[in-house]
Amino acid sequence: MSLKDSLRVMVVDDMSTSRGIITQCLDELGIKNYMVENNGQSAFQKLTTTPVHLVLSDYNMPGMDGLGLLQAVRGNQATARLGFILVTGKPTPEIIEVGKKLGLNNIIRKPFTVSTMQQAIEQVVGRL
């Protein structure tokens, strides 16, 4: 079984268009085992009961943003070791710095290409 067949990914974004673009990239990469959530709170609840390897999360979401979700994931023993990639249109130095302190594995800037997504995923999955 290949990594693409076994990799379980959660996509978290409040914008349906963005979720669609990310899942289309995953489809093009041959990654079929993914689920989507439209906010950080529901994503974290599902992560505590549904095993995944990698979270691809938007930064800018109402309620719990991407860094809030990362902090919750890292603070929970059941989810602390998940790969986490933040997807954002504006990766400010502050976002990058706070993300690194919280254990962010990678960041992807919107708009992105399938190749960029593939490289980010491969880098993170190689560390898991």
VEXDRENLO-199747 format. One line per field, with one value per atom (N, C-alpha, C): residue number from 1; residue in one letter; chain; atom name; x, y, z. Coordinates in nm, 4 decimals. Example, Ala and Ser with C-alpha at 12.3 -4.5 7.8 and 13.67 -1.06 7.14 Angstrom:
BEGIN
torse = (1, 1, 1, 2, 2, 2)
nudren = (A, A, A, S, S, S)
fiti = (A, A, A, A, A, A)
pavex = (N, CA, C, N, CA, C)
x = (1.3190, 1.2300, 1.3200, 1.2850, 1.3670, 1.2900)
y = (-0.5690, -0.4500, -0.3300, -0.2250, -0.1060, 0.0030)
z = (0.7800, 0.7800, 0.7800, 0.7080, 0.7140, 0.7870)
This chain:
BEGIN
torse = (1, 1, 1, 2, 2, 2, 3, 3, 3, 4, 4, 4, 5, 5, 5, 6, 6, 6, 7, 7, 7, 8, 8, 8, 9, 9, 9, 10, 10, 10, 11, 11, 11, 12, 12, 12, 13, 13, 13, 14, 14, 14, 15, 15, 15, 16, 16, 16, 17, 17, 17, 18, 18, 18, 19, 19, 19, 20, 20, 20, 21, 21, 21, 22, 22, 22, 23, 23, 23, 24, 24, 24, 25, 25, 25, 26, 26, 26, 27, 27, 27, 28, 28, 28, 29, 29, 29, 30, 30, 30, 31, 31, 31, 32, 32, 32, 33, 33, 33, 34, 34, 34, 35, 35, 35, 36, 36, 36, 37, 37, 37, 38, 38, 38, 39, 39, 39, 40, 40, 40, 41, 41, 41, 42, 42, 42, 43, 43, 43, 44, 44, 44, 45, 45, 45, 46, 46, 46, 47, 47, 47, 48, 48, 48, 49, 49, 49, 50, 50, 50, 51, 51, 51, 52, 52, 52, 53, 53, 53, 54, 54, 54, 55, 55, 55, 56, 56, 56, 57, 57, 57, 58, 58, 58, 59, 59, 59, 60, 60, 60, 61, 61, 61, 62, 62, 62, 63, 63, 63, 64, 64, 64, 65, 65, 65, 66, 66, 66, 67, 67, 67, 68, 68, 68, 69, 69, 69, 70, 70, 70, 71, 71, 71, 72, 72, 72, 73, 73, 73, 74, 74, 74, 75, 75, 75, 76, 76, 76, 77, 77, 77, 78, 78, 78, 79, 79, 79, 80, 80, 80, 81, 81, 81, 82, 82, 82, 83, 83, 83, 84, 84, 84, 85, 85, 85, 86, 86, 86, 87, 87, 87, 88, 88, 88, 89, 89, 89, 90, 90, 90, 91, 91, 91, 92, 92, 92, 93, 93, 93, 94, 94, 94, 95, 95, 95, 96, 96, 96, 97, 97, 97, 98, 98, 98, 99, 99, 99, 100, 100, 100, 101, 101, 101, 102, 102, 102, 103, 103, 103, 104, 104, 104, 105, 105, 105, 106, 106, 106, 107, 107, 107, 108, 108, 108, 109, 109, 109, 110, 110, 110, 111, 111, 111, 112, 112, 112, 113, 113, 113, 114, 114, 114, 115, 115, 115, 116, 116, 116, 117, 117, 117, 118, 118, 118, 119, 119, 119, 120, 120, 120, 121, 121, 121, 122, 122, 122, 123, 123, 123, 124, 124, 124, 125, 125, 125, 126, 126, 126, 127, 127, 127, 128, 128, 128)
nudren = (M, M, M, S, S, S, L, L, L, K, K, K, D, D, D, S, S, S, L, L, L, R, R, R, V, V, V, M, M, M, V, V, V, V, V, V, D, D, D, D, D, D, M, M, M, S, S, S, T, T, T, S, S, S, R, R, R, G, G, G, I, I, I, I, I, I, T, T, T, Q, Q, Q, C, C, C, L, L, L, D, D, D, E, E, E, L, L, L, G, G, G, I, I, I, K, K, K, N, N, N, Y, Y, Y, M, M, M, V, V, V, E, E, E, N, N, N, N, N, N, G, G, G, Q, Q, Q, S, S, S, A, A, A, F, F, F, Q, Q, Q, K, K, K, L, L, L, T, T, T, T, T, T, T, T, T, P, P, P, V, V, V, H, H, H, L, L, L, V, V, V, L, L, L, S, S, S, D, D, D, Y, Y, Y, N, N, N, M, M, M, P, P, P, G, G, G, M, M, M, D, D, D, G, G, G, L, L, L, G, G, G, L, L, L, L, L, L, Q, Q, Q, A, A, A, V, V, V, R, R, R, G, G, G, N, N, N, Q, Q, Q, A, A, A, T, T, T, A, A, A, R, R, R, L, L, L, G, G, G, F, F, F, I, I, I, L, L, L, V, V, V, T, T, T, G, G, G, K, K, K, P, P, P, T, T, T, P, P, P, E, E, E, I, I, I, I, I, I, E, E, E, V, V, V, G, G, G, K, K, K, K, K, K, L, L, L, G, G, G, L, L, L, N, N, N, N, N, N, I, I, I, I, I, I, R, R, R, K, K, K, P, P, P, F, F, F, T, T, T, V, V, V, S, S, S, T, T, T, M, M, M, Q, Q, Q, Q, Q, Q, A, A, A, I, I, I, E, E, E, Q, Q, Q, V, V, V, V, V, V, G, G, G, R, R, R, L, L, L)
fiti = (A, A, A, A, A, A, A, A, A, A, A, A, A, A, A, A, A, A, A, A, A, A, A, A, A, A, A, A, A, A, A, A, A, A, A, A, A, A, A, A, A, A, A, A, A, A, A, A, A, A, A, A, A, A, A, A, A, A, A, A, A, A, A, A, A, A, A, A, A, A, A, A, A, A, A, A, A, A, A, A, A, A, A, A, A, A, A, A, A, A, A, A, A, A, A, A, A, A, A, A, A, A, A, A, A, A, A, A, A, A, A, A, A, A, A, A, A, A, A, A, A, A, A, A, A, A, A, A, A, A, A, A, A, A, A, A, A, A, A, A, A, A, A, A, A, A, A, A, A, A, A, A, A, A, A, A, A, A, A, A, A, A, A, A, A, A, A, A, A, A, A, A, A, A, A, A, A, A, A, A, A, A, A, A, A, A, A, A, A, A, A, A, A, A, A, A, A, A, A, A, A, A, A, A, A, A, A, A, A, A, A, A, A, A, A, A, A, A, A, A, A, A, A, A, A, A, A, A, A, A, A, A, A, A, A, A, A, A, A, A, A, A, A, A, A, A, A, A, A, A, A, A, A, A, A, A, A, A, A, A, A, A, A, A, A, A, A, A, A, A, A, A, A, A, A, A, A, A, A, A, A, A, A, A, A, A, A, A, A, A, A, A, A, A, A, A, A, A, A, A, A, A, A, A, A, A, A, A, A, A, A, A, A, A, A, A, A, A, A, A, A, A, A, A, A, A, A, A, A, A, A, A, A, A, A, A, A, A, A, A, A, A, A, A, A, A, A, A, A, A, A, A, A, A, A, A, A, A, A, A, A, A, A, A, A, A, A, A, A, A, A, A, A, A, A, A, A, A, A, A, A, A, A, A)
pavex = (N, CA, C, N, CA, C, N, CA, C, N, CA, C, N, CA, C, N, CA, C, N, CA, C, N, CA, C, N, CA, C, N, CA, C, N, CA, C, N, CA, C, N, CA, C, N, CA, C, N, CA, C, N, CA, C, N, CA, C, N, CA, C, N, CA, C, N, CA, C, N, CA, C, N, CA, C, N, CA, C, N, CA, C, N, CA, C, N, CA, C, N, CA, C, N, CA, C, N, CA, C, N, CA, C, N, CA, C, N, CA, C, N, CA, C, N, CA, C, N, CA, C, N, CA, C, N, CA, C, N, CA, C, N, CA, C, N, CA, C, N, CA, C, N, CA, C, N, CA, C, N, CA, C, N, CA, C, N, CA, C, N, CA, C, N, CA, C, N, CA, C, N, CA, C, N, CA, C, N, CA, C, N, CA, C, N, CA, C, N, CA, C, N, CA, C, N, CA, C, N, CA, C, N, CA, C, N, CA, C, N, CA, C, N, CA, C, N, CA, C, N, CA, C, N, CA, C, N, CA, C, N, CA, C, N, CA, C, N, CA, C, N, CA, C, N, CA, C, N, CA, C, N, CA, C, N, CA, C, N, CA, C, N, CA, C, N, CA, C, N, CA, C, N, CA, C, N, CA, C, N, CA, C, N, CA, C, N, CA, C, N, CA, C, N, CA, C, N, CA, C, N, CA, C, N, CA, C, N, CA, C, N, CA, C, N, CA, C, N, CA, C, N, CA, C, N, CA, C, N, CA, C, N, CA, C, N, CA, C, N, CA, C, N, CA, C, N, CA, C, N, CA, C, N, CA, C, N, CA, C, N, CA, C, N, CA, C, N, CA, C, N, CA, C, N, CA, C, N, CA, C, N, CA, C, N, CA, C, N, CA, C, N, CA, C, N, CA, C, N, CA, C, N, CA, C, N, CA, C, N, CA, C, N, CA, C, N, CA, C, N, CA, C, N, CA, C, N, CA, C, N, CA, C, N, CA, C, N, CA, C, N, CA, C, N, CA, C)
x = (0.0845, 0.0000, 0.0885, 0.0580, 0.1395, 0.0971, 0.1840, 0.1548, 0.0278, 0.0103, -0.1089, -0.2358, -0.2277, -0.3444, -0.3702, -0.2656, -0.2820, -0.2877, -0.2434, -0.2409, -0.3833, -0.4111, -0.5426, -0.5248, -0.6010, -0.5850, -0.7175, -0.7080, -0.8242, -0.7985, -0.8939, -0.8893, -0.9846, -0.9345, -1.0165, -1.0124, -1.1271, -1.1364, -1.2820, -1.3069, -1.4445, -1.5003, -1.4160, -1.4603, -1.4710, -1.5910, -1.6123, -1.5243, -1.4994, -1.4136, -1.2721, -1.2197, -1.0844, -1.0778, -1.1796, -1.1829, -1.1817, -1.2576, -1.2627, -1.1291, -1.0575, -0.9257, -0.8280, -0.8290, -0.7372, -0.7702, -0.8986, -0.9341, -0.9080, -0.9223, -0.8883, -0.7389, -0.6560, -0.5113, -0.4834, -0.5497, -0.5308, -0.5706, -0.6832, -0.7266, -0.6203, -0.5670, -0.4651, -0.3378, -0.3109, -0.1931, -0.2201, -0.3441, -0.3783, -0.4106, -0.4297, -0.4647, -0.6171, -0.6748, -0.8207, -0.8831, -0.8026, -0.8557, -0.8491, -0.9474, -0.9519, -1.0941, -1.1028, -1.2316, -1.2201, -1.3341, -1.3324, -1.4173, -1.3723, -1.4457, -1.4446, -1.5498, -1.5578, -1.5224, -1.4759, -1.4307, -1.3386, -1.2613, -1.1617, -1.2215, -1.3330, -1.3934, -1.4400, -1.5151, -1.5644, -1.4492, -1.3473, -1.2300, -1.1611, -1.1405, -1.0726, -1.1545, -1.2845, -1.3701, -1.3545, -1.3572, -1.3452, -1.2056, -1.1022, -0.9649, -0.9438, -1.0167, -0.9986, -1.0595, -1.1437, -1.2074, -1.1783, -1.1271, -1.1026, -0.9547, -0.8831, -0.7393, -0.7066, -0.6191, -0.5642, -0.4141, -0.3430, -0.1989, -0.1626, -0.2474, -0.2110, -0.3331, -0.3147, -0.4181, -0.3694, -0.4541, -0.4309, -0.5345, -0.4925, -0.5873, -0.5638, -0.6738, -0.6697, -0.6309, -0.5711, -0.5392, -0.6592, -0.7170, -0.8191, -0.9588, -1.0066, -1.1410, -1.2055, -1.3377, -1.4049, -1.3991, -1.4056, -1.3981, -1.2552, -1.2307, -1.0958, -1.0224, -0.9206, -0.8441, -0.7442, -0.6662, -0.5724, -0.4690, -0.4190, -0.3218, -0.3891, -0.5140, -0.5897, -0.6099, -0.6402, -0.6559, -0.5232, -0.4156, -0.2826, -0.2513, -0.2795, -0.2535, -0.3360, -0.4627, -0.5483, -0.4963, -0.4548, -0.4020, -0.2759, -0.1827, -0.0562, -0.0768, -0.1822, -0.2078, -0.2855, -0.3247, -0.4019, -0.3157, -0.3041, -0.2161, -0.2531, -0.3817, -0.4262, -0.3916, -0.3729, -0.3505, -0.2155, -0.1381, -0.0169, 0.0839, 0.0870, 0.1891, 0.1431, 0.0235, -0.0266, 0.0587, 0.0731, 0.1345, 0.0379, 0.0886, 0.0011, 0.0603, -0.0163, 0.0231, -0.0797, -0.0327, -0.1191, -0.1235, -0.2438, -0.2633, -0.3169, -0.2464, -0.2888, -0.2494, -0.3277, -0.2957, -0.1922, -0.1800, -0.0880, -0.0064, 0.0997, 0.1830, 0.2746, 0.2212, 0.2990, 0.4100, 0.5131, 0.6190, 0.5643, 0.4624, 0.4033, 0.3363, 0.2612, 0.1957, 0.3015, 0.4062, 0.5127, 0.5817, 0.6132, 0.6826, 0.5970, 0.4717, 0.3825, 0.3606, 0.3418, 0.3236, 0.4409, 0.5613, 0.6807, 0.6864, 0.6538, 0.6542, 0.5515, 0.4415, 0.3356, 0.3597, 0.4633, 0.4938, 0.4370, 0.4180, 0.3708, 0.4748, 0.4297, 0.5236, 0.5567, 0.4592, 0.4828, 0.3745, 0.3998, 0.3018, 0.2972, 0.1777, 0.1572, 0.0875, 0.1399, 0.0801, -0.0206, -0.1395, -0.2402, -0.2055, -0.2268, -0.2640, -0.1430, -0.1697, -0.0627, -0.0869, 0.0167, 0.0061, -0.0009, -0.0383, -0.0396, 0.1011, 0.2004, 0.3397, 0.3796, 0.3387, 0.3677, 0.3026, 0.1778, 0.1060, 0.1775, 0.2187, 0.2869, 0.4165, 0.4961, 0.6228, 0.5993, 0.5019, 0.4734, 0.4296, 0.3410, 0.2923, 0.4064, 0.4878, 0.6006, 0.6988, 0.7252, 0.8171, 0.7621, 0.6343, 0.5732, 0.5612, 0.5121, 0.4915, 0.6253, 0.7317, 0.8645, 0.9122, 0.8549, 0.8932, 0.8045, 0.6936, 0.5978, 0.6485)
y = (-0.1185, 0.0000, 0.1240, 0.2190, 0.3400, 0.4421, 0.5384, 0.6446, 0.7182, 0.7398, 0.8097, 0.7341, 0.6026, 0.5217, 0.5230, 0.5362, 0.5255, 0.6601, 0.7683, 0.8992, 0.9497, 0.9889, 1.0443, 1.1923, 1.2759, 1.4206, 1.4858, 1.5905, 1.6744, 1.8128, 1.8613, 1.9949, 2.0831, 2.1969, 2.2862, 2.4261, 2.4733, 2.6068, 2.6500, 2.7741, 2.8229, 2.8585, 2.8693, 2.9055, 2.7804, 2.7551, 2.6335, 2.6328, 2.7487, 2.7548, 2.7088, 2.7568, 2.7173, 2.5684, 2.5177, 2.3731, 2.2945, 2.3424, 2.2745, 2.2740, 2.3855, 2.3939, 2.2980, 2.2959, 2.2065, 2.0606, 2.0247, 1.8844, 1.8459, 1.9407, 1.9126, 1.8822, 1.9578, 1.9307, 1.7916, 1.7578, 1.6250, 1.5165, 1.5364, 1.4403, 1.4248, 1.5380, 1.5337, 1.4649, 1.4718, 1.4053, 1.2574, 1.2141, 1.0747, 1.0465, 1.1515, 1.1347, 1.1375, 1.0239, 1.0118, 1.0045, 0.9808, 0.9602, 1.0917, 1.1780, 1.3056, 1.3387, 1.4257, 1.4767, 1.6278, 1.6958, 1.8420, 1.8918, 2.0004, 2.0702, 2.2181, 2.2896, 2.4311, 2.5269, 2.4734, 2.5613, 2.4853, 2.5626, 2.5045, 2.4231, 2.4689, 2.3981, 2.2583, 2.2490, 2.1169, 2.0282, 2.0890, 2.0115, 1.9500, 2.0299, 1.9772, 1.8666, 1.8844, 1.7791, 1.6496, 1.6588, 1.5387, 1.4779, 1.5633, 1.5129, 1.4301, 1.4600, 1.3856, 1.2462, 1.2202, 1.0887, 1.0181, 1.0909, 1.0342, 1.0477, 0.9364, 0.9468, 0.9981, 1.0973, 1.1471, 1.1639, 1.1770, 1.1992, 1.3467, 1.4196, 1.5545, 1.6454, 1.7685, 1.8718, 1.9818, 2.0173, 2.1318, 2.2355, 2.3401, 2.4362, 2.5769, 2.6431, 2.7852, 2.8596, 2.9758, 3.0567, 3.1397, 3.2128, 3.3122, 3.2506, 3.2123, 3.1570, 3.2216, 3.2398, 3.2953, 3.1965, 3.2493, 3.1625, 3.1191, 2.9913, 2.9356, 2.9442, 3.0299, 3.0407, 2.9251, 2.9256, 2.8163, 2.7988, 2.9098, 2.8981, 2.8499, 2.8897, 2.8378, 2.6886, 2.6427, 2.4986, 2.4270, 2.4839, 2.4252, 2.4148, 2.5209, 2.5197, 2.4108, 2.3964, 2.2924, 2.1535, 2.1352, 2.0059, 1.9705, 2.0646, 2.0372, 2.0181, 2.0756, 2.0647, 1.9419, 1.8593, 1.7394, 1.6165, 1.5304, 1.4144, 1.3268, 1.3154, 1.2286, 1.2855, 1.4165, 1.4785, 1.5497, 1.5516, 1.6339, 1.6053, 1.4833, 1.4469, 1.4575, 1.5087, 1.5222, 1.6201, 1.5929, 1.6912, 1.8073, 1.9291, 2.0458, 2.1450, 2.1743, 2.2729, 2.3853, 2.5071, 2.6239, 2.6786, 2.7116, 2.7663, 2.9084, 3.0064, 3.1452, 3.2327, 3.3344, 3.4296, 3.5321, 3.5511, 3.6516, 3.5955, 3.5211, 3.4651, 3.5716, 3.6484, 3.7556, 3.6957, 3.7747, 3.7259, 3.6810, 3.7508, 3.7131, 3.5757, 3.5519, 3.4212, 3.3112, 3.3355, 3.2357, 3.2105, 3.3170, 3.3033, 3.2286, 3.2690, 3.2023, 3.0573, 3.0359, 2.9002, 2.8095, 2.8587, 2.7792, 2.7456, 2.8443, 2.8198, 2.7141, 2.7082, 2.6114, 2.4749, 2.4641, 2.3361, 2.3205, 2.4313, 2.4264, 2.3558, 2.2608, 2.1864, 2.2558, 2.3292, 2.3944, 2.4986, 2.5883, 2.6906, 2.7006, 2.7139, 2.7287, 2.8617, 2.9382, 3.0679, 3.0522, 3.1105, 3.1151, 3.2288, 3.2164, 3.0942, 3.0025, 2.8743, 2.7752, 2.6824, 2.6086, 2.5106, 2.3704, 2.2752, 2.1359, 2.0943, 2.1417, 2.1097, 2.1629, 2.2852, 2.3436, 2.2612, 2.2232, 2.1409, 2.0070, 1.9461, 1.8171, 1.8283, 1.9298, 1.9483, 1.9665, 2.0479, 2.0722, 1.9439, 1.8694, 1.7445, 1.6442, 1.6307, 1.5348, 1.5716, 1.7007, 1.7430, 1.7072, 1.7306, 1.7033, 1.5543, 1.4813, 1.3378, 1.2670, 1.3190, 1.2616, 1.2725, 1.3669, 1.3885, 1.3133, 1.2593, 1.1937, 1.0582)
z = (0.0000, 0.0000, 0.0000, -0.0877, -0.0968, 0.0082, 0.0294, 0.1241, 0.0842, -0.0455, -0.0917, -0.0547, -0.0520, -0.0164, 0.1336, 0.2134, 0.3579, 0.4299, 0.3658, 0.4295, 0.4532, 0.5777, 0.6132, 0.6448, 0.5745, 0.5816, 0.6216, 0.7034, 0.7318, 0.6745, 0.5959, 0.5378, 0.6185, 0.6666, 0.7489, 0.6875, 0.6428, 0.5846, 0.5878, 0.6246, 0.6309, 0.4935, 0.3932, 0.2585, 0.1718, 0.1201, 0.0405, -0.0846, -0.1446, -0.2626, -0.2289, -0.1170, -0.0752, -0.0435, 0.0268, 0.0550, -0.0752, -0.1725, -0.3024, -0.3734, -0.3683, -0.4329, -0.3656, -0.2340, -0.1616, -0.1905, -0.1863, -0.2109, -0.3566, -0.4484, -0.5878, -0.6003, -0.5295, -0.5285, -0.4727, -0.3620, -0.3031, -0.4025, -0.4711, -0.5731, -0.6818, -0.7284, -0.8336, -0.7863, -0.6565, -0.6000, -0.5703, -0.5912, -0.5654, -0.4199, -0.3410, -0.1991, -0.1892, -0.1596, -0.1614, -0.0234, 0.0788, 0.2135, 0.2911, 0.2648, 0.3346, 0.3768, 0.4759, 0.5218, 0.5291, 0.5267, 0.5326, 0.6488, 0.7069, 0.8129, 0.7790, 0.8218, 0.7856, 0.8993, 1.0131, 1.1203, 1.2153, 1.2905, 1.3805, 1.4933, 1.5488, 1.6616, 1.6217, 1.5116, 1.4701, 1.4252, 1.3653, 1.3239, 1.4449, 1.5492, 1.6671, 1.7326, 1.7427, 1.7994, 1.7211, 1.5893, 1.5067, 1.5184, 1.5280, 1.5390, 1.6655, 1.7716, 1.8958, 1.8895, 1.7886, 1.7773, 1.6459, 1.5475, 1.4147, 1.3816, 1.3680, 1.3435, 1.2030, 1.1984, 1.0730, 1.0912, 0.9799, 0.9844, 0.9699, 0.8962, 0.8550, 0.8540, 0.9028, 0.8983, 0.8039, 0.7079, 0.6204, 0.6597, 0.7297, 0.7854, 0.7343, 0.7001, 0.6702, 0.7978, 0.7823, 0.8997, 0.9423, 0.8484, 0.8794, 0.8773, 0.9959, 1.0109, 1.1322, 1.1288, 1.2472, 1.3636, 1.4844, 1.6021, 1.6231, 1.6112, 1.6271, 1.4941, 1.4860, 1.3617, 1.3513, 1.2436, 1.2211, 1.3305, 1.3865, 1.4958, 1.6236, 1.6450, 1.7596, 1.7488, 1.6272, 1.6044, 1.6270, 1.5765, 1.5981, 1.7466, 1.8215, 1.9657, 2.0349, 1.9962, 2.0548, 2.0201, 1.8958, 1.8506, 1.9281, 1.9396, 2.0090, 2.1595, 2.2143, 2.3567, 2.3988, 2.3027, 2.3323, 2.3054, 2.4038, 2.3902, 2.2702, 2.2411, 2.1310, 1.9937, 1.9838, 1.8537, 1.8414, 1.9467, 1.9526, 1.8423, 1.7900, 1.6911, 1.5463, 1.5230, 1.3866, 1.3075, 1.1773, 1.0897, 1.0723, 1.0638, 1.0546, 0.9557, 0.8517, 0.7516, 0.7538, 0.7670, 0.7658, 0.6236, 0.5771, 0.4436, 0.4606, 0.4050, 0.4241, 0.3060, 0.2841, 0.1786, 0.2217, 0.3522, 0.4045, 0.5204, 0.4900, 0.5983, 0.6576, 0.7517, 0.8143, 0.9007, 0.9277, 1.0172, 1.1528, 1.2035, 1.3323, 1.3249, 1.2183, 1.2004, 1.1942, 1.1175, 1.1019, 1.2361, 1.3088, 1.4374, 1.5399, 1.5536, 1.6489, 1.6060, 1.4762, 1.4261, 1.4594, 1.4399, 1.4723, 1.6211, 1.7061, 1.8506, 1.8899, 1.8162, 1.8463, 1.7810, 1.6996, 1.6367, 1.4964, 1.4258, 1.2874, 1.2023, 1.1194, 1.0362, 0.9054, 0.8491, 0.7209, 0.6994, 0.6038, 0.5677, 0.4159, 0.3626, 0.2185, 0.1966, 0.1037, 0.0713, -0.0422, -0.0219, -0.1282, -0.2230, -0.3507, -0.4210, -0.4331, -0.4449, -0.4516, -0.5693, -0.6037, -0.7126, -0.6533, -0.7352, -0.6916, -0.6505, -0.7237, -0.6919, -0.5542, -0.5241, -0.3937, -0.2826, -0.3043, -0.2070, -0.1885, -0.2981, -0.2916, -0.2123, -0.2396, -0.1692, -0.0192, 0.0163, 0.1589, 0.2277, 0.1638, 0.2227, 0.2372, 0.1346, 0.1395, 0.2495, 0.2690, 0.3741, 0.5120, 0.5324, 0.6618, 0.6860, 0.5880, 0.6052, 0.6259, 0.5677, 0.5876, 0.7317, 0.8081, 0.9479, 1.0468, 0.9985, 1.0889, 1.1341)
